Structure formats: C-alpha cells, structure tokens
Amino acid sequence: MLFVGGVMNLAWIAALPIVVAVEKLGPGGHCTASFLGLVLLGAGVSKLIALST
C-alpha cells in the first residue's frame, strides 16, 4: 500500500503512517480501524460503480 500510494502521491505516504499510529496508539483504536475499513470499502465500491457507468 505504501509503495502504490507513494508512486501515485506523496501525501499518501505521509497519511498512512499517521492513520496507523492513531489506530495503534489512540483510545478506541479498534473502533477507529473498523470505521476506517468501512470508509475505505465504501470508497472502493463507489469507485467501482462510477467506473461501470
């Protein structure tokens, strides 16, 4: 993920470690990880729908 994101955009390389740190160190990290997973799944589904139309 870091390689693909880094090749496409340096902001992804900066954002991903921050997100991982928040998940690991923040209170309620499990809830944060679940929420982020749902957001990313929704983004992927919306991208697939946009590409198919």
DSSP file (Angstrom, degrees, kcal/mol; ACC not computed):
  #  RESIDUE AA STRUCTURE BP1 BP2  ACC     N-H-->O    O-->H-N    N-H-->O    O-->H-N    TCO  KAPPA ALPHA  PHI   PSI    X-CA   Y-CA   Z-CA
    1    1 A M     >        0   0    0      0, 0.0     4,-2.7     0, 0.0     5,-0.3   0.000 360.0 360.0 360.0 -42.3    0.0    0.0    0.0
    2    2 A L  H  >  +     0   0    0      2,-0.2     4,-2.5     1,-0.2     5,-0.2   0.895 360.0  49.0 -65.5 -37.6    2.8    2.4    0.8
    3    3 A F  H  > S+     0   0    0      2,-0.2     4,-2.2     1,-0.2     5,-0.2   0.959 115.2  42.2 -66.3 -49.8    4.6    1.6   -2.5
    4    4 A V  H  > S+     0   0    0      1,-0.2     4,-1.6     2,-0.2    -2,-0.2   0.930 118.8  45.5 -64.1 -45.3    1.5    2.1   -4.6
    5    5 A G  H  X S+     0   0    0     -4,-2.7     4,-3.3     1,-0.2     7,-0.4   0.890 112.5  51.5 -64.2 -39.0    0.4    5.2   -2.8
    6    6 A G  H  < S+     0   0    0     -4,-2.5    -1,-0.2    -5,-0.3    -2,-0.2   0.853 107.6  51.5 -68.1 -34.8    3.9    6.6   -2.8
    7    7 A V  H  < S+     0   0    0     -4,-2.2    -1,-0.2    -5,-0.2    -2,-0.2   0.877 119.5  37.0 -67.6 -35.9    4.3    6.2   -6.5
    8    8 A M  H  < S-     0   0    0     -4,-1.6     2,-0.3     1,-0.3    -2,-0.2   0.866 133.4  -1.7 -85.0 -37.7    1.0    7.9   -7.1
    9    9 A N    >X  -     0   0    0     -4,-3.3     4,-0.8    -5,-0.2     3,-0.7  -0.933  47.9-147.0-161.1 127.2    1.1   10.6   -4.4
   10   10 A L  H 3> S+     0   0    0     -2,-0.3     4,-1.5     1,-0.2     5,-0.2   0.759  98.6  68.6 -68.4 -24.1    3.5   11.6   -1.6
   11   11 A A  H 3> S+     0   0    0      1,-0.2     4,-2.4     2,-0.2    -1,-0.2   0.856  95.2  56.2 -63.2 -33.6    0.6   12.7    0.6
   12   12 A W  H <> S+     0   0    0     -3,-0.7     4,-2.6    -7,-0.4    -1,-0.2   0.899 103.5  53.4 -63.4 -40.0   -0.5    9.0    0.9
   13   13 A I  H  < S+     0   0    0     -4,-0.8    -1,-0.2    -8,-0.3    -2,-0.2   0.854 113.9  43.0 -64.5 -33.5    3.0    8.1    2.2
   14   14 A A  H  X S+     0   0    0     -4,-1.5     4,-0.8     2,-0.1    -2,-0.2   0.853 116.3  47.4 -77.4 -35.6    2.6   10.8    4.9
   15   15 A A  H  X S+     0   0    0     -4,-2.4     4,-2.4     1,-0.2     5,-0.2   0.873 101.8  61.2 -77.7 -38.0   -1.0   10.0    5.7
   16   16 A L  H  X S+     0   0    0     -4,-2.6     4,-2.4     1,-0.2     5,-0.2   0.908 104.3  46.7 -62.4 -45.4   -0.8    6.2    6.1
   17   17 A P  H  > S+     0   0    0      0, 0.0     4,-2.4     0, 0.0    -1,-0.2   0.866 112.0  52.9 -64.7 -32.0    1.7    6.1    8.9
   18   18 A I  H  X S+     0   0    0     -4,-0.8     4,-2.3     2,-0.2    -2,-0.2   0.926 110.1  47.5 -65.4 -43.7   -0.4    8.8   10.8
   19   19 A V  H  X S+     0   0    0     -4,-2.4     4,-2.3     2,-0.2    -1,-0.2   0.913 112.3  49.4 -63.2 -42.8   -3.5    6.7   10.4
   20   20 A V  H  X S+     0   0    0     -4,-2.4     4,-2.4     1,-0.2     5,-0.2   0.906 110.6  50.8 -63.2 -41.7   -1.7    3.5   11.6
   21   21 A A  H  X>S+     0   0    0     -4,-2.4     4,-3.0     2,-0.2     5,-0.5   0.901 109.8  49.7 -63.6 -41.1   -0.3    5.4   14.6
   22   22 A V  H  X5S+     0   0    0     -4,-2.3     4,-1.7     1,-0.2    -1,-0.2   0.910 112.3  48.4 -64.1 -41.3   -3.8    6.7   15.5
   23   23 A E  H  <5S+     0   0    0     -4,-2.3    -2,-0.2    -5,-0.2    -1,-0.2   0.910 119.6  37.7 -63.7 -42.2   -5.2    3.2   15.2
   24   24 A K  H  <5S+     0   0    0     -4,-2.4    -2,-0.2    -5,-0.2    -1,-0.2   0.878 129.7  26.4 -79.5 -39.2   -2.4    1.7   17.4
   25   25 A L  H  <5S+     0   0    0     -4,-3.0    -3,-0.2    -5,-0.2    -2,-0.2   0.705  99.7  90.2-102.5 -23.4   -1.9    4.4   20.0
   26   26 A G  S ><<S-     0   0    0     -4,-1.7     3,-0.9    -5,-0.5     2,-0.2  -0.325  85.8 -95.8 -77.1 157.2   -5.2    6.2   20.2
   27   27 A P  T 3  S+     0   0    0      0, 0.0    -1,-0.1     0, 0.0    -2,-0.1  -0.504 111.9  19.9 -68.7 138.7   -8.0    5.3   22.6
   28   28 A G  T 3> S+     0   0    0     -2,-0.2     4,-2.2     3,-0.1     3,-0.2   0.873  75.6 160.8  71.0  36.4  -10.6    3.1   20.9
   29   29 A G  H <>  +     0   0    0     -3,-0.9     4,-2.6     1,-0.2     5,-0.2   0.842  70.0  56.7 -60.3 -35.0   -8.1    2.1   18.2
   30   30 A H  H  > S+     0   0    0      2,-0.2     4,-2.2     1,-0.2    -1,-0.2   0.911 108.6  46.5 -64.0 -41.5  -10.2   -1.0   17.3
   31   31 A C  H  > S+     0   0    0     -3,-0.2     4,-2.6     2,-0.2    -2,-0.2   0.895 112.2  51.1 -66.5 -39.4  -13.3    1.2   16.6
   32   32 A T  H  X S+     0   0    0     -4,-2.2     4,-2.7     2,-0.2    -2,-0.2   0.914 110.5  48.8 -63.2 -43.0  -11.1    3.6   14.6
   33   33 A A  H  X S+     0   0    0     -4,-2.6     4,-2.3     2,-0.2    -2,-0.2   0.904 112.2  48.4 -64.7 -41.3   -9.8    0.7   12.5
   34   34 A S  H  X S+     0   0    0     -4,-2.2     4,-2.2     2,-0.2    -2,-0.2   0.920 112.8  47.9 -64.3 -43.8  -13.2   -0.7   11.9
   35   35 A F  H  X S+     0   0    0     -4,-2.6     4,-2.3     1,-0.2    -2,-0.2   0.924 112.1  48.8 -63.2 -44.6  -14.6    2.7   10.9
   36   36 A L  H  X S+     0   0    0     -4,-2.7     4,-2.6     1,-0.2    -1,-0.2   0.884 109.3  53.7 -63.8 -37.9  -11.7    3.4    8.5
   37   37 A G  H  X S+     0   0    0     -4,-2.3     4,-2.4     2,-0.2    -1,-0.2   0.916 109.6  47.4 -61.1 -43.6  -12.2   -0.1    7.0
   38   38 A L  H  X S+     0   0    0     -4,-2.2     4,-2.5     2,-0.2    -2,-0.2   0.893 111.5  50.9 -65.3 -39.3  -15.8    0.7    6.3
   39   39 A V  H  X S+     0   0    0     -4,-2.3     4,-2.3     2,-0.2    -2,-0.2   0.928 112.0  46.6 -63.6 -44.5  -14.9    4.1    4.8
   40   40 A L  H  X S+     0   0    0     -4,-2.6     4,-2.2     2,-0.2    -2,-0.2   0.884 111.9  50.9 -67.4 -37.8  -12.3    2.5    2.5
   41   41 A L  H  X S+     0   0    0     -4,-2.4     4,-2.5     2,-0.2    -1,-0.2   0.922 111.0  49.0 -62.9 -43.2  -14.7   -0.2    1.5
   42   42 A G  H  X S+     0   0    0     -4,-2.5     4,-2.5     1,-0.2    -2,-0.2   0.892 110.3  50.8 -62.4 -40.0  -17.4    2.4    0.7
   43   43 A A  H  X S+     0   0    0     -4,-2.3     4,-2.0     2,-0.2    -1,-0.2   0.899 111.2  48.8 -64.7 -39.9  -14.9    4.4   -1.4
   44   44 A G  H  X S+     0   0    0     -4,-2.2     4,-2.3     2,-0.2    -2,-0.2   0.913 112.0  47.7 -66.3 -42.4  -13.9    1.3   -3.3
   45   45 A V  H  X S+     0   0    0     -4,-2.5     4,-2.5     1,-0.2    -2,-0.2   0.916 111.9  49.9 -65.1 -42.6  -17.5    0.4   -4.1
   46   46 A S  H  X S+     0   0    0     -4,-2.5     4,-2.3     1,-0.2    -1,-0.2   0.876 110.3  51.0 -65.2 -34.7  -18.3    3.9   -5.1
   47   47 A K  H  X S+     0   0    0     -4,-2.0     4,-2.2     2,-0.2    -1,-0.2   0.912 110.5  48.8 -66.7 -41.9  -15.3    3.9   -7.4
   48   48 A L  H  X S+     0   0    0     -4,-2.3     4,-1.7     2,-0.2    -2,-0.2   0.910 112.2  48.5 -63.1 -41.6  -16.3    0.6   -9.0
   49   49 A I  H  X S+     0   0    0     -4,-2.5     4,-0.9     1,-0.2    -2,-0.2   0.913 111.2  50.3 -64.8 -41.8  -19.9    1.9   -9.5
   50   50 A A  H  < S+     0   0    0     -4,-2.3     3,-0.4     1,-0.2    -1,-0.2   0.876 111.3  48.9 -65.0 -36.8  -18.5    5.1  -11.1
   51   51 A L  H  < S+     0   0    0     -4,-2.2    -1,-0.2     1,-0.2    -2,-0.2   0.820 108.2  53.9 -72.4 -29.7  -16.3    3.1  -13.4
   52   52 A S  H  <        0   0    0     -4,-1.7    -1,-0.2     1,-0.2    -2,-0.2   0.645 360.0 360.0 -82.0 -13.1  -19.1    0.8  -14.5
   53   53 A T     <        0   0    0     -4,-0.9    -1,-0.2    -3,-0.4    -2,-0.2   0.440 360.0 360.0 -99.0 360.0  -21.5    3.6  -15.6
